[in-house]
Amino acid sequence: MDIAAMSTMLSQGKIMQQANLSVMKMAMDSAQNSGQMIKDLADTAKIMEQSVNPHLGKNIDIQL
């Protein structure tokens, strides 16, 4: 195999590796954004539940 062909193959390998890394970073960012949105949704649901039933969880009935 000559030097030019080997150089071309190495260059293509580097480009493929960079493309794979970019796709992986995009997937990680997407997963992080999805996780943050789920957390925000859960927080919103908790706030809405407390606004509908503000008295729940404030008192404990204990009889001995």
PDBQT receptor file of N, H, CA, C and O in Angstrom, charges set to zero:
ATOM      1  N   MET A   1       0.852  -1.167   0.000  1.00  0.00    +0.000 N 
ATOM      2  CA  MET A   1       0.000   0.000   0.000  1.00  0.00    +0.000 C 
ATOM      3  C   MET A   1       0.903   1.236   0.000  1.00  0.00    +0.000 C 
ATOM      4  O   MET A   1       1.871   1.302   0.756  1.00  0.00    +0.000 OA
ATOM      5  N   ASP A   2       0.586   2.199  -0.837  1.00  0.00    +0.000 N 
ATOM      6  H   ASP A   2      -0.201   2.145  -1.452  1.00  0.00    +0.000 HD
ATOM      7  CA  ASP A   2       1.444   3.372  -0.910  1.00  0.00    +0.000 C 
ATOM      8  C   ASP A   2       1.073   4.416   0.149  1.00  0.00    +0.000 C 
ATOM      9  O   ASP A   2       0.034   4.310   0.800  1.00  0.00    +0.000 OA
ATOM     10  N   ILE A   3       1.914   5.399   0.308  1.00  0.00    +0.000 N 
ATOM     11  H   ILE A   3       2.758   5.486  -0.221  1.00  0.00    +0.000 HD
ATOM     12  CA  ILE A   3       1.768   6.417   1.349  1.00  0.00    +0.000 C 
ATOM     13  C   ILE A   3       0.506   7.255   1.133  1.00  0.00    +0.000 C 
ATOM     14  O   ILE A   3      -0.180   7.586   2.101  1.00  0.00    +0.000 OA
ATOM     15  N   ALA A   4       0.188   7.601  -0.111  1.00  0.00    +0.000 N 
ATOM     16  H   ALA A   4       0.745   7.332  -0.897  1.00  0.00    +0.000 HD
ATOM     17  CA  ALA A   4      -0.985   8.435  -0.396  1.00  0.00    +0.000 C 
ATOM     18  C   ALA A   4      -2.273   7.722   0.007  1.00  0.00    +0.000 C 
ATOM     19  O   ALA A   4      -3.160   8.339   0.596  1.00  0.00    +0.000 OA
ATOM     20  N   ALA A   5      -2.383   6.447  -0.298  1.00  0.00    +0.000 N 
ATOM     21  H   ALA A   5      -1.662   5.946  -0.776  1.00  0.00    +0.000 HD
ATOM     22  CA  ALA A   5      -3.581   5.688   0.055  1.00  0.00    +0.000 C 
ATOM     23  C   ALA A   5      -3.708   5.561   1.567  1.00  0.00    +0.000 C 
ATOM     24  O   ALA A   5      -4.801   5.675   2.122  1.00  0.00    +0.000 OA
ATOM     25  N   MET A   6      -2.564   5.322   2.234  1.00  0.00    +0.000 N 
ATOM     26  H   MET A   6      -1.676   5.230   1.784  1.00  0.00    +0.000 HD
ATOM     27  CA  MET A   6      -2.583   5.193   3.683  1.00  0.00    +0.000 C 
ATOM     28  C   MET A   6      -2.987   6.519   4.337  1.00  0.00    +0.000 C 
ATOM     29  O   MET A   6      -3.754   6.536   5.300  1.00  0.00    +0.000 OA
ATOM     30  N   SER A   7      -2.472   7.609   3.813  1.00  0.00    +0.000 N 
ATOM     31  H   SER A   7      -1.849   7.595   3.031  1.00  0.00    +0.000 HD
ATOM     32  CA  SER A   7      -2.815   8.929   4.330  1.00  0.00    +0.000 C 
ATOM     33  C   SER A   7      -4.306   9.215   4.156  1.00  0.00    +0.000 C 
ATOM     34  O   SER A   7      -4.947   9.759   5.055  1.00  0.00    +0.000 OA
ATOM     35  N   THR A   8      -4.848   8.851   3.010  1.00  0.00    +0.000 N 
ATOM     36  H   THR A   8      -4.327   8.409   2.280  1.00  0.00    +0.000 HD
ATOM     37  CA  THR A   8      -6.274   9.045   2.750  1.00  0.00    +0.000 C 
ATOM     38  C   THR A   8      -7.121   8.224   3.721  1.00  0.00    +0.000 C 
ATOM     39  O   THR A   8      -8.127   8.705   4.243  1.00  0.00    +0.000 OA
ATOM     40  N   MET A   9      -6.709   6.997   3.953  1.00  0.00    +0.000 N 
ATOM     41  H   MET A   9      -5.892   6.606   3.529  1.00  0.00    +0.000 HD
ATOM     42  CA  MET A   9      -7.463   6.138   4.878  1.00  0.00    +0.000 C 
ATOM     43  C   MET A   9      -7.421   6.689   6.302  1.00  0.00    +0.000 C 
ATOM     44  O   MET A   9      -8.435   6.678   6.998  1.00  0.00    +0.000 OA
ATOM     45  N   LEU A  10      -6.267   7.165   6.736  1.00  0.00    +0.000 N 
ATOM     46  H   LEU A  10      -5.442   7.174   6.170  1.00  0.00    +0.000 HD
ATOM     47  CA  LEU A  10      -6.163   7.737   8.074  1.00  0.00    +0.000 C 
ATOM     48  C   LEU A  10      -7.017   8.996   8.196  1.00  0.00    +0.000 C 
ATOM     49  O   LEU A  10      -7.677   9.210   9.212  1.00  0.00    +0.000 OA
ATOM     50  N   SER A  11      -7.000   9.816   7.165  1.00  0.00    +0.000 N 
ATOM     51  H   SER A  11      -6.463   9.642   6.339  1.00  0.00    +0.000 HD
ATOM     52  CA  SER A  11      -7.805  11.038   7.168  1.00  0.00    +0.000 C 
ATOM     53  C   SER A  11      -9.293  10.704   7.240  1.00  0.00    +0.000 C 
ATOM     54  O   SER A  11     -10.034  11.333   7.995  1.00  0.00    +0.000 OA
ATOM     55  N   GLN A  12      -9.727   9.731   6.470  1.00  0.00    +0.000 N 
ATOM     56  H   GLN A  12      -9.126   9.220   5.856  1.00  0.00    +0.000 HD
ATOM     57  CA  GLN A  12     -11.134   9.323   6.498  1.00  0.00    +0.000 C 
ATOM     58  C   GLN A  12     -11.506   8.741   7.863  1.00  0.00    +0.000 C 
ATOM     59  O   GLN A  12     -12.613   8.960   8.355  1.00  0.00    +0.000 OA
ATOM     60  N   GLY A  13     -10.582   8.003   8.468  1.00  0.00    +0.000 N 
ATOM     61  H   GLY A  13      -9.683   7.825   8.068  1.00  0.00    +0.000 HD
ATOM     62  CA  GLY A  13     -10.833   7.448   9.801  1.00  0.00    +0.000 C 
ATOM     63  C   GLY A  13     -11.008   8.538  10.839  1.00  0.00    +0.000 C 
ATOM     64  O   GLY A  13     -11.878   8.446  11.704  1.00  0.00    +0.000 OA
ATOM     65  N   LYS A  14     -10.168   9.590  10.754  1.00  0.00    +0.000 N 
ATOM     66  H   LYS A  14      -9.460   9.665  10.051  1.00  0.00    +0.000 HD
ATOM     67  CA  LYS A  14     -10.292  10.713  11.683  1.00  0.00    +0.000 C 
ATOM     68  C   LYS A  14     -11.624  11.425  11.500  1.00  0.00    +0.000 C 
ATOM     69  O   LYS A  14     -12.273  11.795  12.478  1.00  0.00    +0.000 OA
ATOM     70  N   ILE A  15     -12.033  11.617  10.252  1.00  0.00    +0.000 N 
ATOM     71  H   ILE A  15     -11.506  11.316   9.457  1.00  0.00    +0.000 HD
ATOM     72  CA  ILE A  15     -13.302  12.289   9.967  1.00  0.00    +0.000 C 
ATOM     73  C   ILE A  15     -14.470  11.465  10.506  1.00  0.00    +0.000 C 
ATOM     74  O   ILE A  15     -15.403  12.018  11.087  1.00  0.00    +0.000 OA
ATOM     75  N   MET A  16     -14.425  10.156  10.317  1.00  0.00    +0.000 N 
ATOM     76  H   MET A  16     -13.667   9.706   9.844  1.00  0.00    +0.000 HD
ATOM     77  CA  MET A  16     -15.495   9.292  10.836  1.00  0.00    +0.000 C 
ATOM     78  C   MET A  16     -15.545   9.353  12.361  1.00  0.00    +0.000 C 
ATOM     79  O   MET A  16     -16.625   9.388  12.950  1.00  0.00    +0.000 OA
ATOM     80  N   GLN A  17     -14.381   9.363  12.995  1.00  0.00    +0.000 N 
ATOM     81  H   GLN A  17     -13.503   9.334  12.517  1.00  0.00    +0.000 HD
ATOM     82  CA  GLN A  17     -14.327   9.429  14.455  1.00  0.00    +0.000 C 
ATOM     83  C   GLN A  17     -14.895  10.758  14.946  1.00  0.00    +0.000 C 
ATOM     84  O   GLN A  17     -15.638  10.781  15.927  1.00  0.00    +0.000 OA
ATOM     85  N   GLN A  18     -14.561  11.864  14.282  1.00  0.00    +0.000 N 
ATOM     86  H   GLN A  18     -13.958  11.846  13.485  1.00  0.00    +0.000 HD
ATOM     87  CA  GLN A  18     -15.095  13.169  14.661  1.00  0.00    +0.000 C 
ATOM     88  C   GLN A  18     -16.605  13.226  14.467  1.00  0.00    +0.000 C 
ATOM     89  O   GLN A  18     -17.317  13.797  15.293  1.00  0.00    +0.000 OA
ATOM     90  N   ALA A  19     -17.092  12.641  13.390  1.00  0.00    +0.000 N 
ATOM     91  H   ALA A  19     -16.514  12.177  12.719  1.00  0.00    +0.000 HD
ATOM     92  CA  ALA A  19     -18.537  12.618  13.145  1.00  0.00    +0.000 C 
ATOM     93  C   ALA A  19     -19.244  11.787  14.217  1.00  0.00    +0.000 C 
ATOM     94  O   ALA A  19     -20.292  12.194  14.718  1.00  0.00    +0.000 OA
ATOM     95  N   ASN A  20     -18.688  10.636  14.571  1.00  0.00    +0.000 N 
ATOM     96  H   ASN A  20     -17.837  10.305  14.163  1.00  0.00    +0.000 HD
ATOM     97  CA  ASN A  20     -19.287   9.810  15.620  1.00  0.00    +0.000 C 
ATOM     98  C   ASN A  20     -19.303  10.536  16.950  1.00  0.00    +0.000 C 
ATOM     99  O   ASN A  20     -20.283  10.453  17.691  1.00  0.00    +0.000 OA
ATOM    100  N   LEU A  21     -18.232  11.246  17.262  1.00  0.00    +0.000 N 
ATOM    101  H   LEU A  21     -17.436  11.314  16.661  1.00  0.00    +0.000 HD
ATOM    102  CA  LEU A  21     -18.153  11.992  18.507  1.00  0.00    +0.000 C 
ATOM    103  C   LEU A  21     -19.189  13.114  18.538  1.00  0.00    +0.000 C 
ATOM    104  O   LEU A  21     -19.818  13.354  19.569  1.00  0.00    +0.000 OA
ATOM    105  N   SER A  22     -19.364  13.795  17.414  1.00  0.00    +0.000 N 
ATOM    106  H   SER A  22     -18.853  13.600  16.577  1.00  0.00    +0.000 HD
ATOM    107  CA  SER A  22     -20.364  14.867  17.335  1.00  0.00    +0.000 C 
ATOM    108  C   SER A  22     -21.778  14.324  17.534  1.00  0.00    +0.000 C 
ATOM    109  O   SER A  22     -22.586  14.933  18.236  1.00  0.00    +0.000 OA
ATOM    110  N   VAL A  23     -22.072  13.199  16.929  1.00  0.00    +0.000 N 
ATOM    111  H   VAL A  23     -21.415  12.704  16.360  1.00  0.00    +0.000 HD
ATOM    112  CA  VAL A  23     -23.396  12.596  17.086  1.00  0.00    +0.000 C 
ATOM    113  C   VAL A  23     -23.615  12.172  18.532  1.00  0.00    +0.000 C 
ATOM    114  O   VAL A  23     -24.712  12.344  19.064  1.00  0.00    +0.000 OA
ATOM    115  N   MET A  24     -22.591  11.620  19.174  1.00  0.00    +0.000 N 
ATOM    116  H   MET A  24     -21.700  11.481  18.741  1.00  0.00    +0.000 HD
ATOM    117  CA  MET A  24     -22.705  11.207  20.565  1.00  0.00    +0.000 C 
ATOM    118  C   MET A  24     -22.932  12.406  21.483  1.00  0.00    +0.000 C 
ATOM    119  O   MET A  24     -23.724  12.329  22.421  1.00  0.00    +0.000 OA
ATOM    120  N   LYS A  25     -22.238  13.516  21.216  1.00  0.00    +0.000 N 
ATOM    121  H   LYS A  25     -21.594  13.580  20.453  1.00  0.00    +0.000 HD
ATOM    122  CA  LYS A  25     -22.441  14.729  22.014  1.00  0.00    +0.000 C 
ATOM    123  C   LYS A  25     -23.866  15.249  21.857  1.00  0.00    +0.000 C 
ATOM    124  O   LYS A  25     -24.491  15.672  22.830  1.00  0.00    +0.000 OA
ATOM    125  N   MET A  26     -24.376  15.215  20.627  1.00  0.00    +0.000 N 
ATOM    126  H   MET A  26     -23.869  14.871  19.836  1.00  0.00    +0.000 HD
ATOM    127  CA  MET A  26     -25.760  15.662  20.405  1.00  0.00    +0.000 C 
ATOM    128  C   MET A  26     -26.737  14.766  21.154  1.00  0.00    +0.000 C 
ATOM    129  O   MET A  26     -27.704  15.259  21.735  1.00  0.00    +0.000 OA
ATOM    130  N   ALA A  27     -26.502  13.468  21.150  1.00  0.00    +0.000 N 
ATOM    131  H   ALA A  27     -25.716  13.067  20.679  1.00  0.00    +0.000 HD
ATOM    132  CA  ALA A  27     -27.380  12.539  21.874  1.00  0.00    +0.000 C 
ATOM    133  C   ALA A  27     -27.316  12.784  23.365  1.00  0.00    +0.000 C 
ATOM    134  O   ALA A  27     -28.343  12.738  24.041  1.00  0.00    +0.000 OA
ATOM    135  N   MET A  28     -26.136  13.043  23.888  1.00  0.00    +0.000 N 
ATOM    136  H   MET A  28     -25.302  13.080  23.339  1.00  0.00    +0.000 HD
ATOM    137  CA  MET A  28     -26.001  13.318  25.322  1.00  0.00    +0.000 C 
ATOM    138  C   MET A  28     -26.712  14.618  25.699  1.00  0.00    +0.000 C 
ATOM    139  O   MET A  28     -27.379  14.677  26.731  1.00  0.00    +0.000 OA
ATOM    140  N   ASP A  29     -26.577  15.653  24.878  1.00  0.00    +0.000 N 
ATOM    141  H   ASP A  29     -26.035  15.605  24.039  1.00  0.00    +0.000 HD
ATOM    142  CA  ASP A  29     -27.261  16.917  25.140  1.00  0.00    +0.000 C 
ATOM    143  C   ASP A  29     -28.774  16.732  25.103  1.00  0.00    +0.000 C 
ATOM    144  O   ASP A  29     -29.499  17.290  25.927  1.00  0.00    +0.000 OA
ATOM    145  N   SER A  30     -29.240  15.947  24.145  1.00  0.00    +0.000 N 
ATOM    146  H   SER A  30     -28.651  15.493  23.476  1.00  0.00    +0.000 HD
ATOM    147  CA  SER A  30     -30.670  15.678  24.035  1.00  0.00    +0.000 C 
ATOM    148  C   SER A  30     -31.186  14.933  25.266  1.00  0.00    +0.000 C 
ATOM    149  O   SER A  30     -32.254  15.255  25.786  1.00  0.00    +0.000 OA
ATOM    150  N   ALA A  31     -30.438  13.950  25.726  1.00  0.00    +0.000 N 
ATOM    151  H   ALA A  31     -29.570  13.688  25.304  1.00  0.00    +0.000 HD
ATOM    152  CA  ALA A  31     -30.839  13.200  26.912  1.00  0.00    +0.000 C 
ATOM    153  C   ALA A  31     -30.838  14.095  28.144  1.00  0.00    +0.000 C 
ATOM    154  O   ALA A  31     -31.724  13.986  28.992  1.00  0.00    +0.000 OA
ATOM    155  N   GLN A  32     -29.857  14.971  28.246  1.00  0.00    +0.000 N 
ATOM    156  H   GLN A  32     -29.137  15.059  27.557  1.00  0.00    +0.000 HD
ATOM    157  CA  GLN A  32     -29.800  15.882  29.395  1.00  0.00    +0.000 C 
ATOM    158  C   GLN A  32     -30.986  16.847  29.367  1.00  0.00    +0.000 C 
ATOM    159  O   GLN A  32     -31.591  17.112  30.406  1.00  0.00    +0.000 OA
ATOM    160  N   ASN A  33     -31.321  17.371  28.192  1.00  0.00    +0.000 N 
ATOM    161  H   ASN A  33     -30.830  17.155  27.348  1.00  0.00    +0.000 HD
ATOM    162  CA  ASN A  33     -32.466  18.274  28.071  1.00  0.00    +0.000 C 
ATOM    163  C   ASN A  33     -33.766  17.548  28.404  1.00  0.00    +0.000 C 
ATOM    164  O   ASN A  33     -34.642  18.113  29.059  1.00  0.00    +0.000 OA
ATOM    165  N   SER A  34     -33.894  16.312  27.961  1.00  0.00    +0.000 N 
ATOM    166  H   SER A  34     -33.183  15.853  27.429  1.00  0.00    +0.000 HD
ATOM    167  CA  SER A  34     -35.098  15.537  28.265  1.00  0.00    +0.000 C 
ATOM    168  C   SER A  34     -35.225  15.297  29.764  1.00  0.00    +0.000 C 
ATOM    169  O   SER A  34     -36.318  15.406  30.321  1.00  0.00    +0.000 OA
ATOM    170  N   GLY A  35     -34.128  14.975  30.410  1.00  0.00    +0.000 N 
ATOM    171  H   GLY A  35     -33.241  14.887  29.958  1.00  0.00    +0.000 HD
ATOM    172  CA  GLY A  35     -34.142  14.767  31.855  1.00  0.00    +0.000 C 
ATOM    173  C   GLY A  35     -34.525  16.025  32.598  1.00  0.00    +0.000 C 
ATOM    174  O   GLY A  35     -35.282  15.966  33.567  1.00  0.00    +0.000 OA
ATOM    175  N   GLN A  36     -34.018  17.160  32.161  1.00  0.00    +0.000 N 
ATOM    176  H   GLN A  36     -33.403  17.208  31.374  1.00  0.00    +0.000 HD
ATOM    177  CA  GLN A  36     -34.364  18.434  32.803  1.00  0.00    +0.000 C 
ATOM    178  C   GLN A  36     -35.836  18.756  32.606  1.00  0.00    +0.000 C 
ATOM    179  O   GLN A  36     -36.491  19.250  33.523  1.00  0.00    +0.000 OA
ATOM    180  N   MET A  37     -36.363  18.478  31.414  1.00  0.00    +0.000 N 
ATOM    181  H   MET A  37     -35.831  18.077  30.669  1.00  0.00    +0.000 HD
ATOM    182  CA  MET A  37     -37.782  18.736  31.163  1.00  0.00    +0.000 C 
ATOM    183  C   MET A  37     -38.665  17.846  32.028  1.00  0.00    +0.000 C 
ATOM    184  O   MET A  37     -39.695  18.302  32.526  1.00  0.00    +0.000 OA
ATOM    185  N   ILE A  38     -38.283  16.590  32.216  1.00  0.00    +0.000 N 
ATOM    186  H   ILE A  38     -37.446  16.220  31.812  1.00  0.00    +0.000 HD
ATOM    187  CA  ILE A  38     -39.052  15.682  33.064  1.00  0.00    +0.000 C 
ATOM    188  C   ILE A  38     -39.034  16.172  34.506  1.00  0.00    +0.000 C 
ATOM    189  O   ILE A  38     -40.059  16.140  35.186  1.00  0.00    +0.000 OA
ATOM    190  N   LYS A  39     -37.871  16.627  34.975  1.00  0.00    +0.000 N 
ATOM    191  H   LYS A  39     -37.038  16.653  34.423  1.00  0.00    +0.000 HD
ATOM    192  CA  LYS A  39     -37.758  17.151  36.338  1.00  0.00    +0.000 C 
ATOM    193  C   LYS A  39     -38.645  18.382  36.505  1.00  0.00    +0.000 C 
ATOM    194  O   LYS A  39     -39.348  18.509  37.507  1.00  0.00    +0.000 OA
ATOM    195  N   ASP A  40     -38.613  19.288  35.527  1.00  0.00    +0.000 N 
ATOM    196  H   ASP A  40     -38.042  19.185  34.713  1.00  0.00    +0.000 HD
ATOM    197  CA  ASP A  40     -39.448  20.483  35.590  1.00  0.00    +0.000 C 
ATOM    198  C   ASP A  40     -40.927  20.125  35.584  1.00  0.00    +0.000 C 
ATOM    199  O   ASP A  40     -41.720  20.745  36.292  1.00  0.00    +0.000 OA
ATOM    200  N   LEU A  41     -41.299  19.139  34.797  1.00  0.00    +0.000 N 
ATOM    201  H   LEU A  41     -40.655  18.635  34.222  1.00  0.00    +0.000 HD
ATOM    202  CA  LEU A  41     -42.689  18.701  34.740  1.00  0.00    +0.000 C 
ATOM    203  C   LEU A  41     -43.132  18.122  36.083  1.00  0.00    +0.000 C 
ATOM    204  O   LEU A  41     -44.245  18.386  36.536  1.00  0.00    +0.000 OA
ATOM    205  N   ALA A  42     -42.273  17.342  36.714  1.00  0.00    +0.000 N 
ATOM    206  H   ALA A  42     -41.368  17.127  36.346  1.00  0.00    +0.000 HD
ATOM    207  CA  ALA A  42     -42.600  16.771  38.018  1.00  0.00    +0.000 C 
ATOM    208  C   ALA A  42     -42.742  17.876  39.065  1.00  0.00    +0.000 C 
ATOM    209  O   ALA A  42     -43.639  17.819  39.907  1.00  0.00    +0.000 OA
ATOM    210  N   ASP A  43     -41.868  18.873  39.017  1.00  0.00    +0.000 N 
ATOM    211  H   ASP A  43     -41.140  18.918  38.334  1.00  0.00    +0.000 HD
ATOM    212  CA  ASP A  43     -41.964  19.996  39.952  1.00  0.00    +0.000 C 
ATOM    213  C   ASP A  43     -43.267  20.762  39.735  1.00  0.00    +0.000 C 
ATOM    214  O   ASP A  43     -43.929  21.157  40.695  1.00  0.00    +0.000 OA
ATOM    215  N   THR A  44     -43.627  20.969  38.481  1.00  0.00    +0.000 N 
ATOM    216  H   THR A  44     -43.089  20.648  37.701  1.00  0.00    +0.000 HD
ATOM    217  CA  THR A  44     -44.866  21.677  38.163  1.00  0.00    +0.000 C 
ATOM    218  C   THR A  44     -46.081  20.891  38.653  1.00  0.00    +0.000 C 
ATOM    219  O   THR A  44     -47.026  21.471  39.188  1.00  0.00    +0.000 OA
ATOM    220  N   ALA A  45     -46.053  19.587  38.471  1.00  0.00    +0.000 N 
ATOM    221  H   ALA A  45     -45.285  19.116  38.036  1.00  0.00    +0.000 HD
ATOM    222  CA  ALA A  45     -47.167  18.750  38.920  1.00  0.00    +0.000 C 
ATOM    223  C   ALA A  45     -47.303  18.821  40.439  1.00  0.00    +0.000 C 
ATOM    224  O   ALA A  45     -48.421  18.859  40.954  1.00  0.00    +0.000 OA
ATOM    225  N   LYS A  46     -46.203  18.840  41.150  1.00  0.00    +0.000 N 
ATOM    226  H   LYS A  46     -45.295  18.809  40.731  1.00  0.00    +0.000 HD
ATOM    227  CA  LYS A  46     -46.243  18.923  42.613  1.00  0.00    +0.000 C 
ATOM    228  C   LYS A  46     -46.813  20.273  43.055  1.00  0.00    +0.000 C 
ATOM    229  O   LYS A  46     -47.618  20.334  43.985  1.00  0.00    +0.000 OA
ATOM    230  N   ILE A  47     -46.404  21.335  42.401  1.00  0.00    +0.000 N 
ATOM    231  H   ILE A  47     -45.750  21.285  41.645  1.00  0.00    +0.000 HD
ATOM    232  CA  ILE A  47     -46.918  22.673  42.730  1.00  0.00    +0.000 C 
ATOM    233  C   ILE A  47     -48.409  22.745  42.443  1.00  0.00    +0.000 C 
ATOM    234  O   ILE A  47     -49.164  23.316  43.230  1.00  0.00    +0.000 OA
ATOM    235  N   MET A  48     -48.846  22.168  41.312  1.00  0.00    +0.000 N 
ATOM    236  H   MET A  48     -48.233  21.704  40.673  1.00  0.00    +0.000 HD
ATOM    237  CA  MET A  48     -50.270  22.188  40.976  1.00  0.00    +0.000 C 
ATOM    238  C   MET A  48     -51.074  21.389  41.993  1.00  0.00    +0.000 C 
ATOM    239  O   MET A  48     -52.163  21.812  42.381  1.00  0.00    +0.000 OA
ATOM    240  N   GLU A  49     -50.561  20.243  42.432  1.00  0.00    +0.000 N 
ATOM    241  H   GLU A  49     -49.676  19.900  42.117  1.00  0.00    +0.000 HD
ATOM    242  CA  GLU A  49     -51.268  19.429  43.415  1.00  0.00    +0.000 C 
ATOM    243  C   GLU A  49     -51.416  20.183  44.729  1.00  0.00    +0.000 C 
ATOM    244  O   GLU A  49     -52.471  20.124  45.359  1.00  0.00    +0.000 OA
ATOM    245  N   GLN A  50     -50.390  20.878  45.142  1.00  0.00    +0.000 N 
ATOM    246  H   GLN A  50     -49.532  20.926  44.630  1.00  0.00    +0.000 HD
ATOM    247  CA  GLN A  50     -50.457  21.629  46.379  1.00  0.00    +0.000 C 
ATOM    248  C   GLN A  50     -51.400  22.813  46.260  1.00  0.00    +0.000 C 
ATOM    249  O   GLN A  50     -52.022  23.196  47.251  1.00  0.00    +0.000 OA
ATOM    250  N   SER A  51     -51.525  23.404  45.081  1.00  0.00    +0.000 N 
ATOM    251  H   SER A  51     -51.020  23.092  44.276  1.00  0.00    +0.000 HD
ATOM    252  CA  SER A  51     -52.433  24.534  44.920  1.00  0.00    +0.000 C 
ATOM    253  C   SER A  51     -53.891  24.068  44.925  1.00  0.00    +0.000 C 
ATOM    254  O   SER A  51     -54.774  24.815  45.347  1.00  0.00    +0.000 OA
ATOM    255  N   VAL A  52     -54.152  22.848  44.464  1.00  0.00    +0.000 N 
ATOM    256  H   VAL A  52     -53.435  22.241  44.122  1.00  0.00    +0.000 HD
ATOM    257  CA  VAL A  52     -55.517  22.321  44.451  1.00  0.00    +0.000 C 
ATOM    258  C   VAL A  52     -55.920  21.840  45.845  1.00  0.00    +0.000 C 
ATOM    259  O   VAL A  52     -57.055  22.055  46.272  1.00  0.00    +0.000 OA
ATOM    260  N   ASN A  53     -55.000  21.195  46.551  1.00  0.00    +0.000 N 
ATOM    261  H   ASN A  53     -54.078  21.021  46.204  1.00  0.00    +0.000 HD
ATOM    262  CA  ASN A  53     -55.269  20.677  47.891  1.00  0.00    +0.000 C 
ATOM    263  C   ASN A  53     -54.214  21.203  48.867  1.00  0.00    +0.000 C 
ATOM    264  O   ASN A  53     -53.338  20.450  49.291  1.00  0.00    +0.000 OA
ATOM    265  N   PRO A  54     -54.290  22.486  49.226  1.00  0.00    +0.000 N 
ATOM    266  CA  PRO A  54     -53.231  23.055  50.063  1.00  0.00    +0.000 C 
ATOM    267  C   PRO A  54     -53.237  22.520  51.496  1.00  0.00    +0.000 C 
ATOM    268  O   PRO A  54     -52.231  22.629  52.198  1.00  0.00    +0.000 OA
ATOM    269  N   HIS A  55     -54.350  21.946  51.932  1.00  0.00    +0.000 N 
ATOM    270  H   HIS A  55     -55.167  21.858  51.362  1.00  0.00    +0.000 HD
ATOM    271  CA  HIS A  55     -54.451  21.470  53.309  1.00  0.00    +0.000 C 
ATOM    272  C   HIS A  55     -53.830  20.088  53.512  1.00  0.00    +0.000 C 
ATOM    273  O   HIS A  55     -53.573  19.695  54.650  1.00  0.00    +0.000 OA
ATOM    274  N   LEU A  56     -53.583  19.345  52.430  1.00  0.00    +0.000 N 
ATOM    275  H   LEU A  56     -53.792  19.665  51.506  1.00  0.00    +0.000 HD
ATOM    276  CA  LEU A  56     -53.043  17.995  52.569  1.00  0.00    +0.000 C 
ATOM    277  C   LEU A  56     -51.603  18.029  53.078  1.00  0.00    +0.000 C 
ATOM    278  O   LEU A  56     -50.774  18.797  52.590  1.00  0.00    +0.000 OA
ATOM    279  N   GLY A  57     -51.328  17.189  54.056  1.00  0.00    +0.000 N 
ATOM    280  H   GLY A  57     -52.002  16.565  54.451  1.00  0.00    +0.000 HD
ATOM    281  CA  GLY A  57     -49.982  17.060  54.585  1.00  0.00    +0.000 C 
ATOM    282  C   GLY A  57     -49.626  18.044  55.663  1.00  0.00    +0.000 C 
ATOM    283  O   GLY A  57     -48.484  18.073  56.123  1.00  0.00    +0.000 OA
ATOM    284  N   LYS A  58     -50.581  18.855  56.079  1.00  0.00    +0.000 N 
ATOM    285  H   LYS A  58     -51.508  18.832  55.705  1.00  0.00    +0.000 HD
ATOM    286  CA  LYS A  58     -50.290  19.876  57.108  1.00  0.00    +0.000 C 
ATOM    287  C   LYS A  58     -50.544  19.359  58.525  1.00  0.00    +0.000 C 
ATOM    288  O   LYS A  58     -49.877  19.783  59.468  1.00  0.00    +0.000 OA
ATOM    289  N   ASN A  59     -51.494  18.455  58.675  1.00  0.00    +0.000 N 
ATOM    290  H   ASN A  59     -52.036  18.111  57.909  1.00  0.00    +0.000 HD
ATOM    291  CA  ASN A  59     -51.880  17.970  59.995  1.00  0.00    +0.000 C 
ATOM    292  C   ASN A  59     -51.788  16.456  60.057  1.00  0.00    +0.000 C 
ATOM    293  O   ASN A  59     -51.969  15.757  59.059  1.00  0.00    +0.000 OA
ATOM    294  N   ILE A  60     -51.497  15.963  61.276  1.00  0.00    +0.000 N 
ATOM    295  H   ILE A  60     -51.350  16.530  62.086  1.00  0.00    +0.000 HD
ATOM    296  CA  ILE A  60     -51.457  14.526  61.518  1.00  0.00    +0.000 C 
ATOM    297  C   ILE A  60     -52.414  14.247  62.672  1.00  0.00    +0.000 C 
ATOM    298  O   ILE A  60     -52.310  14.872  63.728  1.00  0.00    +0.000 OA
ATOM    299  N   ASP A  61     -53.342  13.317  62.479  1.00  0.00    +0.000 N 
ATOM    300  H   ASP A  61     -53.426  12.809  61.621  1.00  0.00    +0.000 HD
ATOM    301  CA  ASP A  61     -54.257  12.924  63.558  1.00  0.00    +0.000 C 
ATOM    302  C   ASP A  61     -53.629  11.767  64.327  1.00  0.00    +0.000 C 
ATOM    303  O   ASP A  61     -53.342  10.711  63.763  1.00  0.00    +0.000 OA
ATOM    304  N   ILE A  62     -53.423  11.982  65.615  1.00  0.00    +0.000 N 
ATOM    305  H   ILE A  62     -53.656  12.840  66.074  1.00  0.00    +0.000 HD
ATOM    306  CA  ILE A  62     -52.833  10.950  66.467  1.00  0.00    +0.000 C 
ATOM    307  C   ILE A  62     -53.725  10.755  67.681  1.00  0.00    +0.000 C 
ATOM    308  O   ILE A  62     -54.068  11.713  68.374  1.00  0.00    +0.000 OA
ATOM    309  N   GLN A  63     -54.098   9.507  67.933  1.00  0.00    +0.000 N 
ATOM    310  H   GLN A  63     -53.820   8.729  67.370  1.00  0.00    +0.000 HD
ATOM    311  CA  GLN A  63     -54.875   9.196  69.134  1.00  0.00    +0.000 C 
ATOM    312  C   GLN A  63     -54.137   8.094  69.873  1.00  0.00    +0.000 C 
ATOM    313  O   GLN A  63     -53.680   7.115  69.283  1.00  0.00    +0.000 OA
ATOM    314  N   LEU A  64     -54.035   8.281  71.175  1.00  0.00    +0.000 N 
ATOM    315  H   LEU A  64     -54.406   9.077  71.655  1.00  0.00    +0.000 HD
ATOM    316  CA  LEU A  64     -53.386   7.266  71.998  1.00  0.00    +0.000 C 
ATOM    317  C   LEU A  64     -54.402   6.578  72.872  1.00  0.00    +0.000 C 
ATOM    318  O   LEU A  64     -54.049   5.685  73.643  1.00  0.00    +0.000 OA
TER     319      LEU A  64
